[in-house]
């Protein structure tokens, strides 16, 4: 599986957030958060939707799905949205191609590569998922693409 290393500058994310978990009674809010975030696209000038998961590779997590801003812009923050700022960080970036239902398989493959390459997750930093706006509506097709960014030491 191909990947690349990138230093990402600090960024601000505004979006919808919820806690989730994979163990016990599964709580999986991510599809609902992505659906809510589609309304950002309808307001125009949005190139991509960004999902952030804290902590990465965890059965219990806090997920935010929204848009990146260059700086805090309070007039764009509507009721129910959360705002997060993240510092500059090094990431390894993988790409998922194919229906969204296959994303868990991509994660399984990328974690094997991640471990084999000897990477260590940078504690306290977010895992990031980036989807271009033109991918909405293509989630169940073979054309669907997204990037998965894993923070590293």
C-alpha positions as YAML, in Angstrom:
chain: A
units: angstrom
residues:
- id: 1
  name: UNK
  ca: [0.00, 0.00, 0.00]
- id: 2
  name: UNK
  ca: [1.44, 3.34, -1.09]
- id: 3
  name: UNK
  ca: [1.84, 6.16, 1.45]
- id: 4
  name: UNK
  ca: [3.70, 9.44, 1.78]
- id: 5
  name: UNK
  ca: [4.95, 11.62, 4.63]
- id: 6
  name: UNK
  ca: [3.68, 15.20, 4.90]
- id: 7
  name: UNK
  ca: [4.15, 18.04, 7.37]
- id: 8
  name: UNK
  ca: [0.74, 19.68, 7.76]
- id: 9
  name: UNK
  ca: [0.56, 23.25, 8.98]
- id: 10
  name: UNK
  ca: [-1.69, 24.19, 11.86]
- id: 11
  name: UNK
  ca: [-5.38, 24.35, 11.01]
- id: 12
  name: UNK
  ca: [-8.81, 25.20, 12.40]
- id: 13
  name: UNK
  ca: [-11.74, 22.80, 11.94]
- id: 14
  name: UNK
  ca: [-15.39, 23.70, 12.42]
- id: 15
  name: UNK
  ca: [-17.95, 20.94, 12.21]
- id: 16
  name: UNK
  ca: [-20.30, 18.50, 13.85]
- id: 17
  name: UNK
  ca: [-18.92, 16.24, 16.60]
- id: 18
  name: UNK
  ca: [-19.91, 13.13, 18.54]
- id: 19
  name: UNK
  ca: [-18.35, 10.41, 20.66]
- id: 20
  name: UNK
  ca: [-18.22, 6.88, 19.28]
- id: 21
  name: UNK
  ca: [-17.03, 3.40, 20.18]
- id: 22
  name: UNK
  ca: [-16.37, 0.08, 18.47]
- id: 23
  name: UNK
  ca: [-16.61, -2.22, 21.50]
- id: 24
  name: UNK
  ca: [-19.63, -3.31, 23.54]
- id: 25
  name: UNK
  ca: [-22.74, -1.54, 22.29]
- id: 26
  name: UNK
  ca: [-21.28, -0.04, 19.12]
- id: 27
  name: UNK
  ca: [-21.92, 3.67, 18.67]
- id: 28
  name: UNK
  ca: [-20.99, 4.72, 15.13]
- id: 29
  name: UNK
  ca: [-21.83, 8.41, 14.55]
- id: 30
  name: UNK
  ca: [-19.48, 8.98, 11.60]
- id: 31
  name: UNK
  ca: [-21.91, 8.49, 8.64]
- id: 32
  name: UNK
  ca: [-24.45, 10.80, 10.29]
- id: 33
  name: UNK
  ca: [-21.79, 13.47, 10.88]
- id: 34
  name: UNK
  ca: [-20.67, 13.29, 7.24]
- id: 35
  name: UNK
  ca: [-24.29, 13.60, 6.07]
- id: 36
  name: UNK
  ca: [-24.78, 16.69, 8.24]
- id: 37
  name: UNK
  ca: [-21.59, 18.22, 6.85]
- id: 38
  name: UNK
  ca: [-22.88, 18.06, 3.29]
- id: 39
  name: UNK
  ca: [-24.77, 21.27, 4.00]
- id: 40
  name: UNK
  ca: [-21.42, 23.09, 4.07]
- id: 41
  name: UNK
  ca: [-20.96, 22.12, 0.43]
- id: 42
  name: UNK
  ca: [-24.28, 23.66, -0.56]
- id: 43
  name: UNK
  ca: [-23.07, 27.03, 0.77]
- id: 44
  name: UNK
  ca: [-20.38, 26.99, -1.92]
- id: 45
  name: UNK
  ca: [-16.63, 27.43, -2.11]
- id: 46
  name: UNK
  ca: [-15.90, 24.25, -0.16]
- id: 47
  name: UNK
  ca: [-13.34, 22.01, -1.83]
- id: 48
  name: UNK
  ca: [-13.14, 19.29, 0.79]
- id: 49
  name: UNK
  ca: [-14.73, 17.91, 3.92]
- id: 50
  name: UNK
  ca: [-12.41, 16.99, 6.78]
- id: 51
  name: UNK
  ca: [-13.01, 14.35, 9.45]
- id: 52
  name: UNK
  ca: [-10.89, 14.27, 12.60]
- id: 53
  name: UNK
  ca: [-10.69, 11.35, 15.03]
- id: 54
  name: UNK
  ca: [-9.18, 11.59, 18.52]
- id: 55
  name: UNK
  ca: [-7.43, 9.47, 19.57]
- id: 56
  name: UNK
  ca: [-6.32, 7.57, 16.47]
- id: 57
  name: UNK
  ca: [-6.57, 3.76, 16.43]
- id: 58
  name: UNK
  ca: [-8.88, 3.55, 19.43]
- id: 59
  name: UNK
  ca: [-12.09, 1.68, 20.23]
- id: 60
  name: UNK
  ca: [-13.45, 4.81, 21.98]
- id: 61
  name: UNK
  ca: [-13.07, 8.08, 20.10]
- id: 62
  name: UNK
  ca: [-14.33, 11.62, 19.52]
- id: 63
  name: UNK
  ca: [-15.04, 12.40, 15.86]
- id: 64
  name: UNK
  ca: [-15.58, 15.77, 14.16]
- id: 65
  name: UNK
  ca: [-16.60, 16.23, 10.54]
- id: 66
  name: UNK
  ca: [-16.56, 19.66, 8.96]
- id: 67
  name: UNK
  ca: [-14.54, 22.20, 7.06]
- id: 68
  name: UNK
  ca: [-11.07, 23.59, 7.52]
- id: 69
  name: UNK
  ca: [-10.64, 27.32, 8.02]
- id: 70
  name: UNK
  ca: [-7.45, 29.35, 7.79]
- id: 71
  name: UNK
  ca: [-8.34, 31.12, 11.03]
- id: 72
  name: UNK
  ca: [-11.16, 31.25, 13.55]
- id: 73
  name: UNK
  ca: [-14.16, 32.80, 11.78]
- id: 74
  name: UNK
  ca: [-16.89, 33.01, 14.42]
- id: 75
  name: UNK
  ca: [-19.67, 34.24, 12.12]
- id: 76
  name: UNK
  ca: [-19.51, 30.88, 10.28]
- id: 77
  name: UNK
  ca: [-20.04, 28.86, 13.45]
- id: 78
  name: UNK
  ca: [-23.71, 27.97, 13.66]
- id: 79
  name: UNK
  ca: [-25.50, 26.45, 16.64]
- id: 80
  name: UNK
  ca: [-24.49, 22.81, 17.18]
- id: 81
  name: UNK
  ca: [-21.06, 23.17, 15.56]
- id: 82
  name: UNK
  ca: [-17.76, 22.70, 17.37]
- id: 83
  name: UNK
  ca: [-14.45, 24.43, 16.76]
- id: 84
  name: UNK
  ca: [-11.03, 22.82, 17.11]
- id: 85
  name: UNK
  ca: [-7.49, 24.04, 16.45]
- id: 86
  name: UNK
  ca: [-4.59, 21.70, 15.70]
- id: 87
  name: UNK
  ca: [-0.85, 22.49, 15.58]
- id: 88
  name: UNK
  ca: [1.65, 21.75, 12.83]
- id: 89
  name: UNK
  ca: [2.30, 17.99, 12.67]
- id: 90
  name: UNK
  ca: [3.99, 15.26, 10.61]
- id: 91
  name: UNK
  ca: [1.62, 12.66, 9.09]
- id: 92
  name: UNK
  ca: [1.80, 9.54, 6.97]
- id: 93
  name: UNK
  ca: [-0.93, 9.75, 4.33]
- id: 94
  name: UNK
  ca: [-2.72, 6.78, 2.76]
- id: 95
  name: UNK
  ca: [-5.45, 6.74, 0.12]
- id: 96
  name: UNK
  ca: [-8.69, 4.76, 0.14]
- id: 97
  name: UNK
  ca: [-10.26, 4.08, -3.27]
- id: 98
  name: UNK
  ca: [-13.58, 2.27, -3.59]
- id: 99
  name: UNK
  ca: [-16.96, 2.12, -1.88]
- id: 100
  name: UNK
  ca: [-17.10, 3.64, 1.61]
- id: 101
  name: UNK
  ca: [-18.22, 0.29, 3.07]
- id: 102
  name: UNK
  ca: [-14.66, -0.92, 2.30]
- id: 103
  name: UNK
  ca: [-12.97, 1.79, 4.39]
- id: 104
  name: UNK
  ca: [-12.52, -0.59, 7.37]
- id: 105
  name: UNK
  ca: [-10.55, -2.93, 5.05]
- id: 106
  name: UNK
  ca: [-8.32, -0.02, 4.00]
- id: 107
  name: UNK
  ca: [-7.67, 0.80, 7.66]
- id: 108
  name: UNK
  ca: [-6.74, -2.83, 8.31]
- id: 109
  name: UNK
  ca: [-4.20, -2.72, 5.47]
- id: 110
  name: UNK
  ca: [-2.78, 0.67, 6.42]
- id: 111
  name: UNK
  ca: [-2.26, -0.36, 10.07]
- id: 112
  name: UNK
  ca: [-0.25, -3.38, 8.88]
- id: 113
  name: UNK
  ca: [1.96, -1.10, 6.75]
- id: 114
  name: UNK
  ca: [2.16, 1.49, 9.55]
- id: 115
  name: UNK
  ca: [3.40, -1.14, 12.02]
- id: 116
  name: UNK
  ca: [5.73, -2.83, 9.52]
- id: 117
  name: UNK
  ca: [7.38, 0.53, 8.72]
- id: 118
  name: UNK
  ca: [7.95, 1.14, 12.45]
- id: 119
  name: UNK
  ca: [5.84, 4.27, 12.81]
- id: 120
  name: UNK
  ca: [4.51, 5.41, 16.18]
- id: 121
  name: UNK
  ca: [1.33, 7.47, 16.59]
- id: 122
  name: UNK
  ca: [1.94, 10.95, 17.97]
- id: 123
  name: UNK
  ca: [-0.14, 11.10, 21.17]
- id: 124
  name: UNK
  ca: [-2.71, 13.89, 21.40]
- id: 125
  name: UNK
  ca: [-2.77, 14.54, 17.65]
- id: 126
  name: UNK
  ca: [-5.72, 13.81, 15.35]
- id: 127
  name: UNK
  ca: [-6.17, 11.20, 12.68]
- id: 128
  name: UNK
  ca: [-7.56, 13.04, 9.65]
- id: 129
  name: UNK
  ca: [-9.82, 11.92, 6.80]
- id: 130
  name: UNK
  ca: [-10.11, 14.20, 3.78]
- id: 131
  name: UNK
  ca: [-12.73, 13.85, 1.04]
- id: 132
  name: UNK
  ca: [-13.00, 16.17, -1.96]
- id: 133
  name: UNK
  ca: [-16.45, 17.79, -2.22]
- id: 134
  name: UNK
  ca: [-17.09, 16.23, -5.64]
- id: 135
  name: UNK
  ca: [-17.02, 12.77, -4.02]
- id: 136
  name: UNK
  ca: [-20.36, 13.29, -2.23]
- id: 137
  name: UNK
  ca: [-22.96, 11.05, -3.80]
- id: 138
  name: UNK
  ca: [-20.26, 8.62, -4.96]
- id: 139
  name: UNK
  ca: [-19.75, 6.89, -1.59]
- id: 140
  name: UNK
  ca: [-20.95, 3.52, -2.86]
- id: 141
  name: UNK
  ca: [-19.05, 3.57, -6.17]
- id: 142
  name: UNK
  ca: [-15.57, 2.39, -7.14]
- id: 143
  name: UNK
  ca: [-14.71, 6.05, -7.91]
- id: 144
  name: UNK
  ca: [-14.95, 7.14, -4.28]
- id: 145
  name: UNK
  ca: [-11.63, 8.36, -2.84]
- id: 146
  name: UNK
  ca: [-10.45, 9.73, 0.47]
- id: 147
  name: UNK
  ca: [-7.13, 10.36, 2.18]
- id: 148
  name: UNK
  ca: [-6.32, 9.04, 5.64]
- id: 149
  name: UNK
  ca: [-3.69, 11.00, 7.59]
- id: 150
  name: UNK
  ca: [-2.06, 9.33, 10.62]
- id: 151
  name: UNK
  ca: [-0.01, 11.55, 13.01]
- id: 152
  name: UNK
  ca: [3.50, 10.24, 13.66]
- id: 153
  name: UNK
  ca: [6.38, 10.94, 16.05]
...
